Amino acid sequence: MEGGAIAQFLPLILIFAIMYFLLIRPQQKKMKEHQVFVEAVRRGDQVVTHGGLIGKVSKVKEGENEIEVEIADGVKVRVIKSTIAQVLNKTEPAK
């Protein structure tokens, strides 16, 4: 009887293991990479947000979760860091 109970749960355990390795683990890895990528954004980088705005980072507020992006001459918007989709042009670090 005990072997039968384990045999009944084996497919469920296998499905969970497959879901973990095919869906959950890659998503967690992608989230970690995005977090590192967002933390590396600095003043002067040209970025694209998930909303489609393209602009140049004019101010990075340390300790806060937002940056200031200039989308046109004299037009600056505050953007949550996690909404950055990609960096088009990276600036060289100051020496």
VOTOR-713184 format. One record per residue: residue in one letter; residue number from 1; y, z, x of N, C-alpha, C, O, CB in turn. Coordinates in steps of 0.2 Angstrom, whole numbers, always signed. Each point is the difference from the previous one (the first is absolute). Glycine has a CB too. Layout:
// VOTOR-713184
NODE   res     n     n_Y     n_Z     n_X    ca_Y    ca_Z    ca_X     c_Y     c_Z     c_X     o_Y     o_Z     o_X    cb_Y    cb_Z    cb_X
NODE     A   NUM       Y       Z       X       Y       Z       X       Y       Z       X       Y       Z       X       Y       Z       X
...
END
This chain:
// VOTOR-713184
NODE   res     n     n_Y     n_Z     n_X    ca_Y    ca_Z    ca_X     c_Y     c_Z     c_X     o_Y     o_Z     o_X    cb_Y    cb_Z    cb_X
NODE     M     1      -6      +0      +4      +6      +0      -4      +6      +0      +4      +5      -3      -1     -11      +9      -8
NODE     E     2      +6      -2     +15      +6      +0      +4      +2      -7      +3      +6      -2      +1      -8     +14      +1
NODE     G     3      -3     -15      +0      +1      -7      +3      +3      -5      -5      +4      -4      +2     -14      +7      +6
NODE     G     4      +8      -2     -14      +2      -4      -5      +8      +1      -2      +4      -5      -1     -15      +5      -4
NODE     A     5     +13      +6      +6      +7      +2      -1      +4      -3      +5      +6      -3      -1      -9     +14      -5
NODE     I     6      +1     -11     +12      +4      -3      +6      +0      -7      -1      +5      -3      +2      -8     +13      +6
NODE     A     7      -3     -13     -10      +0      -7      -1      +5      -3      -5      +2      -5      +0     -14      +6      +4
NODE     Q     8     +13      +3      -9      +5      -2      -5      +7      +0      +2      +4      -4      -2     -12      +9      -6
NODE     F     9     +10      +0     +13      +6      +0      +3      +2      -4      +6      +5      -1      +1      -5     +12      -6
NODE     L    10      -6     -14      +8      +1      -4      +5      +4      -6      -1      +5      -2      +4     -16      +6      +0
NODE     P    11     +11      -8      -9      +4      -6      -1      +7      +2      -1      +5      -3      +2     -14      -2      -8
NODE     L    12     +11     +11      +3      +7      +2      -1      +3      +2      +7      +5      -1      +1      -8      +6     -13
NODE     I    13      -1      -2     +16      +2      +2      +7      +1      -6      +4      +5      -1      +3     -11     +12      -4
NODE     L    14      +2     -16      +0      +1      -6      +4      +6      -4      -3      +4      -3      +4     -16      +2      -2
NODE     I    15     +13      +1      -8      +6      -3      -3      +7      +3      +3      +4      -3      +2     -11      +0     -12
NODE     F    16      +7     +10     +10      +5      +3      +3      +1      -1      +7      +6      -1      +2      -8     +10     -11
NODE     A    17      -3     -10     +13      +1      -1      +7      +2      -7      +1      +5      -1      +4     -14      +9      -1
NODE     I    18      +7     -13      -7      +3      -7      +1      +7      +0      -2      +4      -3      +3     -16      -2      -6
NODE     M    19     +14      +8      -3      +7      +0      -2      +4      +3      +6      +6      -2      +1      -9      +3     -13
NODE     Y    20      +1      +5     +15      +4      +3      +5      +1      -5      +6      +6      +0      +2     -11     +11      -5
NODE     F    21      +0     -14      +5      +1      -4      +6      +3      -7      -1      +3      -3      +4     -13      +8      +0
NODE     L    22     +10      -7     -10      +3      -7      -2      +7      +1      -3      +4      -5      +1     -15      +1      -3
NODE     L    23     +12     +10      -1      +7      +0      -4      +4      +6      +3      +6      -1      +2     -11      -4     -12
NODE     I    24      +3     +11     +10      +4      +6      +1      +2      +0      +7      +5      +1      +2     -11      +5     -11
NODE     R    25      +1      -7     +14      +1      +1      +7      +5      -5      +3      +5      +2      +3     -16      +3      -2
NODE     P    26     +11     -12      -3      +5      -5      +2      +7      +2      -3      +5      -1      +3     -15      -8      -2
NODE     Q    27     +10     +11      -7      +6      +2      -3      +4      +5      +3      +6      +0      +2     -11      -4     -12
NODE     Q    28      +1     +10     +12      +3      +5      +4      +2      -2      +7      +6      +2      +2     -13      +6      -8
NODE     K    29      +4     -12      +9      +2      -3      +7      +6      -4      -1      +5      +1      +4     -17      -1      +0
NODE     K    30     +13      -4      -9      +6      -4      -1      +6      +4      -2      +5      -1      +3     -13      -8      -7
NODE     M    31      +7     +15      +1      +5      +4      -2      +3      +4      +6      +6      +1      +1     -11      +1     -12
NODE     K    32      +0      +0     +16      +2      +3      +6      +4      -5      +5      +5      +2      +3     -15      +5      -4
NODE     E    33      +8     -13      +1      +3      -5      +4      +7      -1      -3      +5      -1      +4     -16      -5      -1
NODE     H    34     +12      +5      -9      +6      -1      -4      +5      +6      +2      +6      -1      +1     -11      -6     -10
NODE     Q    35      +2     +13      +9      +4      +6      +1      +3      +0      +7      +6      +2      +2     -13      +5     -10
NODE     V    36      +3      -9     +13      +2      +0      +7      +5      -6      +1      +5      +1      +3     -16      +3      +1
NODE     F    37     +10      -9      -7      +4      -6      +0      +7      +2      -3      +5      -2      +3     -15      -6      -4
NODE     V    38     +10     +12      -4      +7      +2      -4      +3      +5      +5      +7      -1      +0     -12      -1     -12
NODE     E    39      +2      +6     +15      +3      +5      +4      +3      -3      +7      +5      +3      +3     -13      +5      -8
NODE     A    40      +6     -14      +6      +2      -4      +6      +7      -4      -1      +3      -3      +5     -15      +3      -1
NODE     V    41     +14      +0     -10      +6      -4      -2      +6      +3      +3      +1      +6      -1      -7     -10     -10
NODE     R    42     +10      +0     +14      +6      +3      +3      +6      -4      -2      -1      -6      -2      -6     +11     +11
NODE     R    43     +13      -3      -7      +6      -3      -1      +0      -7      +3      -2      -1      +6      +8     +12      -7
NODE     G    44      -4     -16      -3      +1      -7      +3      -6      -4      -2      +0      -7      +0      +6     +11      +9
NODE     D    45     -12      -1     -12      -6      -4      -2      +2      -4      -6      +4      +3      -5     -12      +5     +10
NODE     Q    46      +6     -14      -6      +0      -4      -6      -6      +1      -4      -6      -1      +2     +14      -7      +3
NODE     V    47      -7     +11     -11      -6      +2      -4      +0      -4      -7      +5      -2      -2      -5     +13      +8
NODE     V    48      -6     -11      -9      -1      -2      -7      -3      +5      -4      -5      +3      +2      +3     -15      +2
NODE     T    49      +5     +14     -10      -3      +5      -4      -5      -3      -5      +0      -6      -1     +11     +13      +2
NODE     H    50     -15      -2      -4      -4      -3      -5      +3      -3      -6      -3      -4      -4      -5     +13      +7
NODE     G    51     +15      -7      -4      +4      -3      -5      +2      -7      +1      +3      -3      -4      +0     +14      +1
NODE     G    52      -3     -13     +10      +2      -7      +2      +6      +0      +3      +3      -5      +2      -9      +1     -11
NODE     L    53      +9     +10     +10      +7      +0      +4      -1      -1      +7      -5      +3      +3     +10      +5     -11
NODE     I    54      -1     -12     +11      +0      -1      +7      +6      +2      +3      +5      -2      -2     -13      -8      +1
NODE     G    55      +8     +14      +6      +6      +3      +3      -1      +3      +7      -6      +0      +3     +10      +2     -14
NODE     K    56      +1      +0     +14      +0      +3      +7      +1      +8      -1      +4      +2      -4      +0     -13      +9
NODE     V    57      -8     +15      -2      +0      +7      +0      +7      +2      +4      +0      -1      +6     -13      +2      -7
NODE     S    58     +17      +2      -3      +6      +3      +3      +0      +7      +2      +4      +2      +4      +2     -11     -10
NODE     K    59     -10     +13      +2      -1      +7      +2      -7      +3      -2      -2      -2      -6     +15      +3      +4
NODE     V    60     -15      +2      +6      -7      +4      -1      +2      +7      -1      +2      +3      +5      -9     -12      +1
NODE     K    61      +5     +12     -12      +2      +7      -1      -6      +4      +3      -5      +0      -4     +13      -2      -6
NODE     E    62      -7      +6     +15      -6      +4      +3      -1      +6      -5      +4      +3      -2      -1      -7     +14
NODE     G    63     -10      +5     -13      -2      +6      -4      +0      -2      -7      -2      +4      -4      +7      +3     +12
NODE     E    64      -2     -12     -10      +0      -2      -7      -4      -6      -1      -2      -3      +5     +14      +7      -7
NODE     N    65     -14      -6      -4      -4      -6      -1      +3      -6      -2      -2      -4      -4      -6     +12      +0
NODE     E    66     +15      -9      +7      +3      -6      -2      +4      -3      +6      +1      +3      +5      +0      +1     -17
NODE     I    67      +1     -11     +11      +3      -3      +5      +6      -4      -4      +0      -1      -6     -10      +0     +14
NODE     E    68     +15      -1      -4      +5      -4      -3      +0      -7      +3      -1      -1      +6      +8     +11      -7
NODE     V    69      -8     -15      -4      -1      -7      +2      +7      -4      -2      +2      +1      -6     -15      +1      +5
NODE     E    70     +15      -6      +5      +6      -4      -1      -3      -7      -2      -3      -3      +4     +11      +9      +4
NODE     I    71      -7      -8     -15      -3      -6      -3      +5      -6      +1      -2      -5      -1      -5     +12      -7
NODE     A    72     +14      -5      +8      +5      -5      +1      +5      +3      +4      +0      +6      +1      -3     -12     -12
NODE     D    73      +8      +2     +13      +6      +3      +4      +3      +6      -4      +3      -2      -6      -1      -9     +12
NODE     G    74      -2     +17      -4      +3      +5      -4      -3      +3      -6      +2      +5      -3      +8     -10      +7
NODE     V    75     -16      +2      -5      -4      +3      -6      -6      +3      +3      -5      -3      +3      +9      -6     -11
NODE     K    76      -4     +16      +7      -6      +4      +3      -3      +4      -6      +3      +2      -5      +3      -1     +16
NODE     V    77     -13      -1     -11      -4      +3      -5      -4      +5      +3      -2      +0      +6      +2     -10     -13
NODE     R    78      -2     +16      +4      -4      +5      +2      -7      -2      -2      -1      -1      -6     +10     +10      +6
NODE     V    79     -14      -9      +4      -7      -2      -1      -5      +5      +2      +1      +3      +5      +2     -15      -4
NODE     I    80      -8     +14      -5      -5      +4      +1      -4      -3      +6      -2      -6      -1      +2     +11     -11
NODE     K    81      -2      -1     +17      -4      -3      +6      -6      -3      -2      -2      -6      +2      +7     +14      +5
NODE     S    82      -9      -5     -12      -6      -3      -1      +0      -7      -4      -5      -3      -1      +1     +15      +0
NODE     T    83     +10     -14      -1      +0      -6      -4      +1      -6      +5      +1      -6      -2      +4     +12      -8
NODE     I    84      -5      -5     +16      +1      -5      +5      -7      -4      +1      -5      +3      +1     +14      +3      +5
NODE     A    85      -9     -12      -8      -6      -4      +0      -1      -3      +7      -6      +0      +3      +8      -3     -15
NODE     Q    86      +3      +1     +16      -1      -3      +7      +6      +0      +4      +6      +0      -3     -15      -7      -2
NODE     V    87      +9      +7     +11      +5      -1      +4      +0      -7      +3      -4      -2      +3      +4     +14      +0
NODE     L    88      +6     -16      -4      +1      -7      +2      +1      +0      +8      -3      -4      +3      +7      +1     -15
NODE     N    89      +2      +7     +14      +2      +0      +7      +1      +7      +2      +3      +4      -3      +2     -15      +1
NODE     K    90      -9     +12      +7      +1      +7      +3      +5      +0      +6      +1      -5      +3     -13      +8      -6
NODE     T    91     +16      +2      +3      +5      +1      +6      -4      +3      +5      -4      +4      +0     +14      -3      -8
NODE     E    92      -7      -2     +14      -2      +3      +6      +2      +7      +0      +6      +2      -2      -6     -13      +9
NODE     P    93      -4     +16      -4      +3      +7      +0      +5      +1      +5      +1      -4      +5     -12      +8      -8
NODE     A    94     +16      +0      +2      +5      +1      +4      -2      +4      +6      -5      +4      +0     +13      -3      -9
NODE     K    95      -5      -4     +15      -2      +3      +7      +4      +6      +2      -1      +3      +5      -3     -14      -2
END
